[in-house]
Amino acid sequence: MYYSLEKLDTKKKDPIILGIESSCDETAAAVIQGRKILSDEIASSANVQALFGGVVPEIASRAHTDAVAQVVKNAVEKAGITYDDIDGVAVTYGAGLLGALLVGVSFAKAFAYALKKPLIAVDHIRGHLAAAYLDCPTLQPPFITLLASGGHTAILYAKSEEEFEILGATLDDAAGEAFDKVARVLGLPYPGGPHVERCAKEGAANIPMPKMLKGGGGYNFSYSGLKTAVINYCHTKEQKGETFEKADVAASFQSAAVDVLVEKTVEAALEKGVNTITAGGGVAANGYLREELKKACEKKGLKLVLPEKRYCTDNAAMIASEGLIQYRLGNFADLSLTARASIPLSATLKTVQPKPPKKTVGGNRE
């Protein structure tokens, strides 16, 4: 093995983990010591992507290639540590844009190999879930987590740091995806979520929107009907030559998209008998969602743990946070690790990790 297993102390109180994230249009690196963030660096190509109305994979990959070495260097220097101080190198290996992921994974493998440090494969979604520990280092399961991102939206029961149960999920579009599609219909810039939120502040939620619950209630829901309702409303008005207030559409959509998530998340906490709720994913940065969750939790006497907004969107600190969990579990990857564009949510929550090679006589590994 390229690093010494004998010198590896997975019981160390506050190991130093370097996190590297490159799943979409942001090249990020962060260093944490235990649950404390020592540095957090991001180089984004979002401004370039906005010119095309969305992320162009080839442009994102090129931007990662140009930025990753310097971003990691900056993160280590701002953390006030040396490369030798690092205990583990955590990297997003999926899910995301394949080319973008390959840049981060390739760099992390070379970096870990050169420093003789263990490599930790991190699922991007588990990174979002682990962001809560950065906001509240004393957080301990069990608790309920609302996952709301561009690719997944679900209500989860955290049984332990590594084990989650899916209580309910969207049966089609994710919340973040719906926000982006509605933004395009309203002629708002990329990325859509923040612009819909900004627009909604100027309007009123006075346009009827469809219910999102599926299967007679429970914790499953659907965004496709809501998205279609917005599209049909806008197109019908345009075809009739009638005007409408974009701000009212944005506010009505946002209320319908968010209110059910808040209601069902709180309901799940009460049903499971836990007193803490967390949230993760890009949509968890939405101000309306954060405020409604806060009010609902206060009303029911529940504790709410919300990561700072910057740790809800893609960042490397959350990758390092999940890397810490996997480091303590002894889940390390070998140099055959490769990127995966898609990882099912069910696999994500079963703690699927690339297994290290088997030992052979003489201490080498196959």
C-alpha positions in Angstrom: 0.0 0.0 0.0 1.2 3.5 -0.8 0.6 4.7 2.8 1.4 3.1 6.2 -1.5 1.3 7.9 0.5 1.0 11.0 0.9 4.8 11.4 -2.8 5.4 10.7 -4.8 6.4 13.8 -8.5 6.4 13.0 -9.2 7.0 16.7 -7.4 10.3 16.7 -9.5 13.0 18.4 -9.4 15.7 15.8 -7.9 14.5 12.6 -7.1 17.0 9.8 -9.1 16.2 6.6 -8.6 17.9 3.3 -11.8 18.0 1.2 -11.8 18.4 -2.6 -15.1 19.1 -4.5 -15.5 19.4 -8.3 -18.9 17.9 -9.1 -20.3 20.8 -11.1 -19.1 24.3 -11.8 -17.2 25.1 -8.6 -13.6 24.0 -7.8 -13.4 23.8 -4.0 -11.0 22.8 -1.3 -11.3 23.0 2.5 -9.4 21.8 5.5 -11.1 20.8 8.8 -9.7 19.7 12.1 -12.3 17.6 13.8 -15.5 19.6 13.1 -13.7 23.0 13.0 -13.2 24.6 9.6 -9.7 25.8 9.2 -10.1 27.0 5.6 -12.6 27.0 2.8 -11.7 28.0 -0.8 -13.9 28.1 -3.9 -13.1 29.1 -7.5 -16.4 29.2 -9.5 -17.0 29.3 -13.2 -20.7 30.2 -12.6 -20.4 33.6 -14.3 -19.1 31.9 -17.5 -21.8 29.3 -17.3 -24.5 31.9 -17.0 -23.6 33.2 -20.5 -25.0 29.8 -21.8 -28.0 29.7 -19.5 -26.7 26.6 -17.6 -23.6 24.5 -17.0 -21.6 23.4 -20.0 -19.7 20.3 -18.9 -16.6 20.9 -21.1 -16.2 24.4 -19.9 -16.6 23.3 -16.3 -14.0 20.5 -16.7 -11.5 23.0 -18.2 -12.1 25.4 -15.4 -11.5 22.7 -12.8 -8.2 21.6 -14.5 -7.0 25.2 -14.4 -8.0 25.9 -10.8 -7.7 22.7 -8.7 -4.0 22.8 -7.8 -4.0 26.5 -6.8 -7.3 26.1 -4.8 -5.9 23.2 -2.8 -2.6 25.1 -2.2 -4.6 28.1 -1.0 -6.7 26.0 1.3 -3.7 24.4 3.0 -1.9 27.7 3.4 -4.9 29.5 4.8 -5.4 26.6 7.3 -2.0 27.3 8.7 -0.8 23.7 8.3 1.7 21.8 6.1 0.9 19.0 3.8 2.4 16.6 6.2 -0.2 17.6 8.9 -3.0 16.2 6.7 -4.5 12.9 8.0 -6.7 12.1 5.0 -7.7 13.4 1.6 -11.4 13.3 0.9 -12.8 13.8 -2.6 -16.2 13.8 -4.3 -16.3 10.8 -6.6 -20.0 11.1 -7.5 -22.6 12.1 -8.4 -22.2 15.0 -10.8 -20.7 15.9 -14.2 -18.4 13.0 -15.1 -15.6 15.2 -16.6 -15.7 17.6 -13.7 -15.6 14.8 -11.2 -12.6 13.1 -13.0 -10.5 16.3 -12.5 -11.0 16.3 -8.7 -10.6 12.5 -8.3 -7.5 12.4 -10.5 -5.9 15.3 -8.5 -6.9 13.8 -5.1 -5.4 10.4 -6.0 -2.1 11.9 -7.1 -2.0 14.2 -4.1 -2.7 11.4 -1.6 -0.2 9.1 -3.3 2.5 11.7 -3.3 2.0 12.5 0.4 1.3 8.9 1.4 -2.0 9.8 2.9 -5.2 7.7 2.8 -7.8 8.5 0.1 -11.4 8.9 1.1 -14.2 8.6 -1.5 -17.2 10.8 -0.7 -20.6 10.7 -2.2 -21.7 14.3 -2.9 -25.1 13.9 -1.3 -23.7 12.5 1.9 -21.5 15.6 1.9 -24.7 17.7 1.9 -26.0 15.7 4.8 -22.7 16.0 6.8 -22.7 19.8 6.5 -25.0 20.1 9.6 -22.1 18.8 11.7 -20.1 21.9 10.8 -22.8 24.2 12.1 -23.3 22.1 15.3 -20.2 20.0 16.2 -22.1 18.5 19.1 -24.9 17.2 16.8 -25.7 13.5 17.4 -28.2 11.2 15.7 -31.0 10.3 15.7 -32.6 13.3 13.9 -34.6 14.1 10.8 -32.9 15.6 7.7 -34.5 17.4 4.9 -32.4 16.9 1.7 -33.2 19.5 -0.9 -30.9 19.8 -3.8 -30.8 20.0 -7.6 -30.8 16.2 -8.0 -32.5 14.9 -4.9 -35.3 15.9 -2.6 -36.2 13.6 0.3 -37.0 13.4 4.0 -34.5 11.2 5.8 -34.3 9.7 9.3 -30.7 9.7 10.5 -30.2 6.6 12.6 -26.5 7.2 13.0 -23.8 9.2 11.3 -23.5 6.6 8.5 -27.0 5.2 8.3 -30.1 6.9 6.9 -33.7 5.7 6.2 -35.6 7.3 3.4 -39.0 8.3 4.8 -40.2 9.9 1.6 -38.9 11.5 -1.6 -40.0 13.2 -4.8 -41.3 10.8 -7.4 -40.0 12.9 -10.3 -38.3 16.3 -10.3 -36.1 17.5 -7.4 -36.8 20.9 -5.8 -33.7 22.5 -7.1 -34.5 21.3 -10.6 -38.0 22.8 -10.4 -36.7 26.1 -9.2 -34.3 26.3 -12.2 -37.0 25.4 -14.7 -39.4 27.9 -13.3 -36.7 30.5 -13.5 -36.2 29.9 -17.2 -40.0 30.2 -17.8 -39.9 33.5 -16.0 -36.9 34.7 -17.9 -34.7 34.8 -14.8 -30.9 34.3 -15.0 -28.9 31.2 -14.1 -28.6 29.9 -11.5 -32.4 29.9 -11.1 -33.0 29.3 -7.4 -31.6 32.5 -5.9 -33.3 34.6 -8.6 -36.7 33.0 -8.0 -36.3 33.7 -4.3 -35.3 37.3 -5.0 -38.2 37.8 -7.4 -40.7 36.2 -5.0 -39.9 38.8 -2.3 -41.6 41.4 -4.5 -44.8 39.4 -5.0 -47.6 37.7 -3.3 -48.5 34.0 -3.2 -52.0 34.6 -4.7 -52.0 32.2 -7.6 -53.5 28.7 -6.9 -51.0 25.9 -7.3 -51.5 22.1 -7.3 -51.0 20.0 -4.2 -47.7 18.1 -4.2 -48.5 15.1 -2.0 -48.6 11.7 -3.6 -49.9 8.3 -2.6 -52.6 9.6 -0.3 -50.3 11.6 1.8 -47.2 10.1 3.6 -43.8 11.6 2.8 -43.7 11.2 -0.9 -44.3 14.2 -3.1 -44.1 15.4 -6.7 -42.8 18.5 -8.4 -43.6 17.8 -12.0 -47.3 18.9 -11.6 -46.3 22.1 -9.9 -43.7 22.9 -12.6 -46.2 22.2 -15.3 -48.8 24.4 -13.6 -46.4 27.3 -13.7 -45.5 26.8 -17.3 -49.2 26.5 -18.3 -50.2 29.6 -16.4 -47.5 31.7 -18.0 -48.0 30.3 -21.5 -51.8 30.7 -21.3 -51.4 34.4 -20.2 -49.0 35.0 -23.1 -51.2 33.4 -25.7 -54.2 35.5 -24.6 -52.0 38.6 -24.7 -52.6 39.1 -21.0 -50.0 40.4 -18.6 -49.0 38.8 -15.3 -46.7 39.6 -12.4 -43.6 37.5 -12.5 -43.1 38.2 -8.8 -46.6 36.7 -7.9 -45.8 33.6 -10.0 -42.4 33.2 -8.2 -44.0 33.7 -4.8 -46.8 31.3 -5.5 -44.5 28.7 -6.8 -42.0 29.1 -4.0 -44.7 28.8 -1.3 -46.1 25.6 -2.9 -42.7 24.1 -3.4 -41.5 24.8 0.2 -44.5 24.7 2.4 -45.1 20.9 2.0 -41.4 20.2 2.7 -41.6 22.1 5.9 -44.9 20.5 7.0 -43.8 17.0 6.2 -40.3 17.3 7.7 -41.7 18.5 11.1 -44.4 15.8 10.9 -41.6 13.2 10.4 -39.7 14.4 13.5 -42.8 14.2 15.6 -43.7 10.7 14.3 -40.1 9.4 15.0 -40.0 11.0 18.4 -36.8 13.0 17.7 -36.2 16.6 18.8 -33.8 17.8 16.1 -34.2 18.6 12.4 -31.4 19.4 10.0 -31.4 20.4 6.3 -28.9 20.1 3.5 -28.6 20.8 -0.2 -28.6 23.9 -2.4 -32.3 24.6 -1.8 -31.6 24.7 2.0 -30.0 28.1 1.3 -33.4 29.4 0.3 -34.3 32.2 2.7 -38.1 31.4 2.7 -37.4 27.7 3.4 -35.1 28.6 6.3 -37.5 31.0 7.8 -40.5 28.7 7.5 -38.5 25.8 9.0 -37.4 28.0 11.9 -41.0 29.1 12.6 -42.4 25.5 12.4 -39.6 24.1 14.7 -40.1 26.9 17.2 -43.8 26.2 17.3 -43.3 22.5 18.0 -40.4 22.9 20.3 -37.9 21.3 18.0 -34.2 22.1 17.6 -33.2 23.2 14.1 -29.7 22.9 12.8 -29.1 24.8 9.5 -25.7 25.0 7.9 -24.7 28.5 6.8 -26.0 29.3 3.3 -22.5 28.8 1.8 -22.3 25.3 3.2 -25.7 24.4 1.7 -24.5 25.0 -1.9 -21.6 23.0 -3.3 -18.4 23.4 -1.2 -15.5 21.3 0.0 -16.0 21.7 3.8 -19.0 19.4 3.6 -16.9 16.9 1.7 -14.3 17.0 4.4 -17.0 16.7 7.0 -18.3 13.4 5.5 -14.6 12.4 4.9 -14.1 12.7 8.7 -17.0 10.3 9.3 -15.5 7.8 6.8 -12.0 8.3 8.2 -13.2 7.3 11.7 -15.0 4.3 10.2 -11.8 3.2 8.4 -13.5 3.4 5.0 -10.6 4.2 2.6 -10.4 4.0 -1.2 -7.5 2.7 -3.3 -6.0 4.3 -6.4 -8.4 2.4 -8.7 -11.1 4.9 -7.5 -12.9 6.5 -10.4 -15.7 9.0 -10.9 -19.4 8.1 -11.1 -21.9 10.4 -12.8 -24.8 8.8 -11.1 -25.3 7.2 -7.7 -28.9 6.2 -6.6 -30.1 7.7 -3.4 -30.7 4.3 -1.9 -27.1 3.3 -2.5 -25.9 6.7 -1.1 -27.6 6.0 2.2 -26.3 2.5 2.5 -22.8 3.8 3.0 -21.5 2.3 -0.2 -17.8 3.0 -0.3 -15.1 1.6 -2.6 -13.3 -1.1 -0.5 -9.5 -1.2 -0.1 -7.6 -4.1 -1.7 -7.0 -7.3 0.3 -3.8 -7.8 2.3 -1.2 -10.2 1.0 1.8 -11.9 2.6 4.5 -9.4 3.3 2.1 -6.5 4.0 1.6 -5.6 0.3 -1.8 -5.3 -1.2 -3.3 -6.7 -4.4 
